[in-house]
């Protein structure tokens, strides 16, 4: 069971242009990851602030229960 991998394909050395492209893609990926991390941090901060506001509003004024009468 399983798949056989052609190891000759991975044993070949990269040419200079291929090395350059691989390096460029690595830099692009690092920049994208950094940007997404910053966006995630901002969204999380907003979520934490909303959670704090919601919890503080619940503590300051208790909820009133509404009674429903059957007719």
HELIX and SHEET records of a PDB file:
HELIX    1   1 UNK A    8  UNK A   11  1                                   4    
HELIX    2   2 UNK A   16  UNK A   60  1                                  45    
END                                                                             
